[in-house]
Amino acid sequence: PHKQYQCVAMDESGIRKRKESQNGSTDLTKDNKEVVKAVALQKDVGLLSGICLIVGTMIGSGIFISPKSVLLYSGAVGPCLLIWTACGVLSTLGALCYAELGTMITKSGGEYPYFMEAFGSIVAYLYSWTTIMVLKPSSFAIITLSFAEYASTPFYPGCSPPLIVTKCLAAAAILIITSINCLSVKLASYVQNFFTAAKLIIILVIVGAGIVLLAQGKTENFSNAFDGTATSFGAIGLAFYNGLWAYDGWNQLNFITEELKDPFRDLPLAIVIGIPLVTVCYVLVNVAYFTVMTTTELLLSPAVAVTFGDRVLYPASWIVPLFVVFSTFGSANGSCFTAGRLVYASGREGHMVKILSYINVKRYTPAPALIFNGVLAIFYIIPADINTLINYFSFAQWFFYGLAALALIVMRFTRKDLDRPVKIPVVLAGIMVLVSCYLVLAPIIDQPELEYLYCTIFIFSGLILYYPFVYRKVNWGRKIMRPITMHLQLLMDVAPPEKTE
């Protein structure tokens, strides 16, 4: 049956090529060969789109919602601004490690190929298992939920919108974004660029208003900026968590390395331009918030940016929620765009069901992977609380960031032969490892909760599936999957990616 199934797949591609050659045969020119693109992900993403992907995914809803949690845990204005700056520096350090890794191993899929090279297939498998099953879909769900909250608030003045409304809106957003990404890579990156421009506009508006207010002398909140600073080891860790949550997404470009037009130039450049840009925006936006609100008011406000808009831009205060909606939508789009690539990469290595690595033959998008991610995200919308998700999410996420920095150090010794267009001092990677150890351990030591244990158990539960299906490659698993794969192939019009040299 294996041969026959191979034939079906081959036959489909044969028919497709014949059709295309018939369509192209009106002008029997010699570049008829060029008409038929290989069924693989096309290199469609340039430098601008790369920067927009980083900036657009980093600036989600975090800066408009989570300033209060950073302030809550740090305790005062001064340390709050310092923590925002420090988070930016940390993200830049992390991203520089990723720039070296990404130019050294130019494969899509984020940390996944680096773990394959450095630690072998089990670590890479556990990473892809955790990220595909939990991290990516839940972050997609969190972003769309905050999108829905902002989008529905204006229709319920004076009270919070009912849960069912926000959840339905979030599900609708997930469906729309997944469809956009399945239709075309170019369309998705245009959407990304547009929404990134929208976020930068609203940030400029808020910062501009803040500068005007500072010039008018509204500085009383900055006078004793360090009163009441938190001193506990864990509280500062939690403040960093929430700050870094707003910065999360600095590794997005590594997920689509194979689709960059010129990865050796664009990957490091986009990182060096994008992340400092976001850091500057974040710190200035926080300064603007503090010109208008005291710490207590900021902590009480349900949505800080909207309160800011009401106080400062009064007749036109509706622009803030509108642009925050744009911002979260764009961020969700970026998250979906890259998540599909990871599922695709691990399906290609045989760590996930093969069908997930297939590519649509007309649109050259990894449709099955994107749809899978969207469906999981909709499941994550159904249970309620977002914040619990964020905390356990960061715990696993930083564990993997630390591992990636460790991978860089390990490969300096084990893979000396690899060409490294970008080389960073090993010290930076060492700092990253230490910081991520702190971020993973501090909250657990400070307030041990069972959830962290569940999280760890879940990560290792991937091994139960790894042993029979990936390591032993049992026969009955294939027998069940073959007809399913075939039907899905015909339904979604997808084919296995062809090797492009």
N, C-alpha and C positions, 0 to 999 in steps of 0.2 A: 504493500500500500504506500510505502514511503516514496517509491519511484513515481507512482502514478500521481501522487500529490505534487511532487516536484514538477511533473509534466504539466499539471494544471497551472501551476504558477508560471512556468516557463511559457506555456502556450498563451496565457493571457498577455505576457509581455510581448510575445511574438506578434499576436494580433494587433496589439497597440502600435508596435513599430510599423507594421504594414499599413495600418490606417493612416498613421502620421505621414508615411512616405507617399501614400496615395494623395493625401491632402497637399503635400508639398511637391507633387510630381508635375504640377502645371508648369513650373519653371524648372526644367531639368538642368539645374546648375550643379556645379561641383561641390558647393557647400551645403548640399542636401543633408550631409552627415550632421551639420551643426544644428539642424532643426530639432533633432531628437536629443533632448537633454537626458543625461543619465538619471534614473530614478534615485536621486540622493538629495540631501539638503543642499540647496543652492547657496552660493556665497553672496548674500544680499545686504549685509549689514556693514555700513561704512563707519567712519570715525564719529560723525555727528550722531548717528543713530545709536552708536555705542555709548557715547556720553549721555544721551537722552535715556538710554536704558538704565544706566547706573543711577543718574540723578532721579529719574522718574520712579525707580523702584524704591530708592532710599527714602525720598520724601513721600511718604504715604500719608497716613493720617496721624502718625506719631507726633509730629511737631504741633499739630493742632489739638491733640488730645492729651498726650502723656507728659507735657511739661509739669502737670500737677503731681504726678507720681515721683518724678525726679526731685521736685521741690519738697514733697512730703518726706522722703527718706533722707534728704540732705539737710533739711531743717532751716535753711536761710538763703537769701539771695546770692551772696558771694559764692559759697560752695556750689550752689546750683549752677551758676554760670561756669565755674571752674570744671564741674563734672561734664557739662555739655562740651567744653573745649577738649577735655581729656578724652572723651568718647570719640571725638573727631580724629584726634591724633592716633588713638588706638586703631580705629578703622583704617586710617591711612597705612599704618604699619602692617596690619593684616593684609590689606590689599596689595602692598608691595611684595609680600611673600607670595601672594597669588599671582602677581605679575611674573615673578621668576618661574613659578610652577607652570603657568599657562603658556609661556613662550618656550619652555623646555619640552613640555608634552602637549602638543597642539591637538588635543581631542576634546570634543564636547562632553558635557556632563559634570561640570563643577569639580568637586574633590574626588569624584569617583575614579577617574583614570589615574590620579596621583596615588590614591591608596592602592590601586592595582599594582602600580610600579613599585611602590615602597614597601608595602606590607603584605602583598599577595591577595588572593581572591577572597578570603574569608572576611577580612576587615572591610574590603570594598563592598562585599555583599551586605554586611550588616549596615553599612552606611546607606546603601541604596534602599535597603528594606525599610529602615527607619524614616529616611527622608521621603520616599515615595508614599509610604503608607500613612505617615503622620505629619512630618514637618511641612512639606510643601502644601498638601491639601488644607491643613489646618491654618497655615498662614494665609492662604487664598481665602479661606472662609472668614478669618478674622477681618481681613481687609474689606471684603464685600459687606460684612455685617456693619462695620463702621460707616461704610458708604451708605448703606440703607438707613442707618440711624440719622445721619445728616440729611439725607434726601427726604426722609419722611417728617422730620421735626417741624418744618414750616407749616405743614398741614394740620398740626395739632398744637396750636399756640397755647402756652400755659400748662401743658402736661406732656408727659413722655408718650411717644407713639406706642400703640399696643404691640406686643411681641410678634404676633402672627403677621402683622403688616411688615415689620422690618425683615422677618425671616423670608417671607415670600419675595420681597424686593431683592434681598441678597441672592436668593436662588435664581431670580430672573437675571440679575447682573452676571452671575456665573455662567448661565446659559448663553447670554449675549457674547461675553468675552471669549468663551470657549469656541463659539461659532466663528467669531472674527479670526481667531488664531487658526482655526481649521481651514478657513477660506484661503488665506495667503499670508506668506511671511512679510511681503512688502506692505500689505494693508495693515498688519499688526504693528509694523514699525512706524508707519505713518500715524496711526492712532497714538502710539507711544510718544512720538515727537510732539504732536499737537497737545496732548495732556501735560507733557513736561513743560511746554511753554506756558500753559495755563497756570501751573503751580508756581513757576518763577514769577509770573505777573502778580499773583496774590501775595507772594512773599515780599516782592518789591513794594507793594501797596502798604503792607503792615509795617515793614522796616522804615519806609518813607514817613509814614504817620508817626512812628516812634521817634525818628530823628527830629521832626518838627516839634514834637512835644518836649523832647530833651532841650531843644534850643529855647523853648519857652520857659525852661527852668523847672520842669516837673521831675526833680531828681530825689525827692524825699525818701523814696524806697531804697535808694542806694547808699543812704548816709551811714547807718551802722549795718553794713552788709553781712557781717559775720556773727551777729548775735544769735545764739541758739543753735549753733552748728551741731549736727549729730556726730557722735564720736564712736558709736559701736561699729565693730568690724563688719558685722553682717548688714547693718543699715546702709553703709556706704556701698557695699556690694549690691544691694537691691537697687540703690539709686543708679548705680552703673548699669545694672540690668535694664532698667526702664529707659535710660538714655541710649544704650546700645540697641535697644529694640527699635528706637526711632531711626537709628543709623543702619539697621539691618538691611542687607541688599547690596553691600559693597562688593560681594563676590559674584554678582549676577552675570557679569560679562564672561566669566570662565565657563558658564554653562553652555555658551553658544560659540566657543572658540572656532569650531569648524565652519561657522557661517560668516566669520569676519572676512572682509576682502583682503586685509593684510594684517594678520594677527600680530606679527612681530612689531609693527609700528603702532597699530591702533590700540592693542590691549593695554600696554603700559601708559600710553598717552591719555587714554580715556580715564584710566584710574587716577593719574596724577592731576588731571584737570577736574574730573567729576567730584572726587571726595572732598578736597579742600573747599570747593565751591559750596558743597552742602554744609560743611562745618561752619563756614562764615555765615551762611543763611540762618542756620539754627541759632547760633549765638546771638546774632542781631535780632532775630525774631523774639527771643526770650527777653532781651533788653527792652524791646518795644512793649512786650506784655507788662514788664515791671514798671514802665513809666505810667501805666494807666491803673494797674491793680496793685493793692497791697498783697502780701503773701497769703493772708487769710482769705481775701476775696478770690484769689487765684485758685486756692484749694477748694473753695466752695462751688466754683463755677462748673457746671456739667460739661460745657464745651468751651474751652478757654478762648479760642479764636473768635467764636461767635459773640461772646461777651465783649471782647475787644472791639469787634465791629460795631456793636450796639452803642458803646460808649463814645467811639471816636468818629466813625463814618456815618453818623446817625441817619441822614436821609437815604444814604445808599448802603445801609448796613446789610442789605440782602446779598451783596456780592460775596461776602465772606462764606456763608454756608454754601452758596452756589459753587464757588471755586474749590472749596474743600471737597465737595462732591466730585468735581472734576478730578481733583488730585487723587482721591482714593480710587476712583475708577481707573485712572492711568496706572496707578501702582498695582492694582489687581491685574491689569492687562500684562504688565511686565512680569509679574510673578507667574502668571499662567504661561507666558511665552517661554520662560526658562525652565519651568517645571516639566513641560512636555519633553524638553531635550534630555533631561536626566533619565526619565522613564525610557526614552528611546535608546539612550546609550547603554542602559543596563539590560534592556531586552536584547540588544545586539550582542552583548557578551554572554547571553544565555542565563543571566541571573534573574530575569523576569520572563513571563510567558512570551514566546517569540513574536506573537501577533503584535505586541506593543511596540516592537521596533520597526514595524512596517510603515511605508510612506505612501501617501496618496499619489497615484500615478499622474493625475492631471495638475494638481496644485502644489506638489512637492512639499507638503507639510506632514509632520508626524501625527496624523489625525487620531489613530487609536490611542496613542499616549496622552494626547490632550483631553480626549473624551474621558479616559479613565481617571485622570486627575480631576476633571470637573465633577464627575459623579461622586468621587470620594469627598470632594469639598462640600457638596450638597449634603452628604451624610453628616459632616462635621457641623453644619449649621444647626441641625435639629436640637442637640442639647444646648443648654443656655450659656453659661457664663464665659465671657471672653478672657477675663483676667487670669483665671486659673490656667487656661490654655497658654497664655503668654509666658507665665512663669516656668512651666514644665518644658515648654517649647525651647526657651532660651537655654535651659540646662543642657539639653541634648545638643543643641546647635553649637554652643561654645565648646562642648566636648569635641565635636568634629573639627571646629576651627583650630583648636589646639593640636589635634592629630595632624592636620594639614601642615601646620608649621613644623611639627615634629618630622613629618614626611620629608620636608625640604631639607632638614638637618641630616636625616638618615641618608637621603640620596646624594648629599655632598660626598659621602664616604662610599656608598655602595654603587652609585652610578656616575663615576667620574667621567665616563666616556661621553655622556650626553652633552649636546651643544647648548650652552646657556646664553642667549642673546642679552638677557637682563640678569645681572648678578647683584644680590644685595648682601650686606654684611651678615654673617651668621648670627651675630649678636641680636639683630632685630627679630629673627625667628625665635631665638631663645626667649626674648622678652614676651613675645606672643604666647609661647608655651606657658610661661609662668603666669601671665595675666589670665589665660583661659583656665589654668588650674585654680586660681583664686576665684574666678567667677563661677566655676562649677562647684567648688567646695564650700565657699563662704556661706551661701544661703542654707546649705544643708547642715553645716555645723551650727549656724545661728539658730535655725528653727527646723530641726529634722522633721520631715513629714513623710507619711507613707507613700504619697504620690511619687516622690523621687524614686522610691523602690520599685513601684509599678512601672515607671518609665524605664528603669534599667532592665527589669525583667522582660519588658516588651522588646527592648533592643535585642536581647539575647535569644528571645523566643524565635527569632528569625532562623536560628540554627536548626530548629526542628524541620523547617521546610528545606533548608540548605542541603542537609545530608542526603535525603532520598532523591530530590529532584535535580540538584545542581551537581553534587559530588558523585552520586551513584548513577544518575540519569536512568531512573527505573522505566521499564517498558510500558507498564499499563498507563503511566502518566501521559506518555506520548500517544498511545492508542486513543485515549479520551480526547486529547487536545487536537488531534489531526482534523477530524471532521469539523469541529468547532472553528478552528483556524480557517478552514477552507470556506465555510459559510460566511464568516465575518469578512474574509478577504473580498468575496464577491459583493457583500452588502456595502462595504465602505470603499470599494474600488482601490485597494491598497496592494502593494507588492513589497517584497523584501528589498532593502536598499542595495543598490549595485555598488561594487567597489569602484571608486574613481581614482585614477592615478594622475 
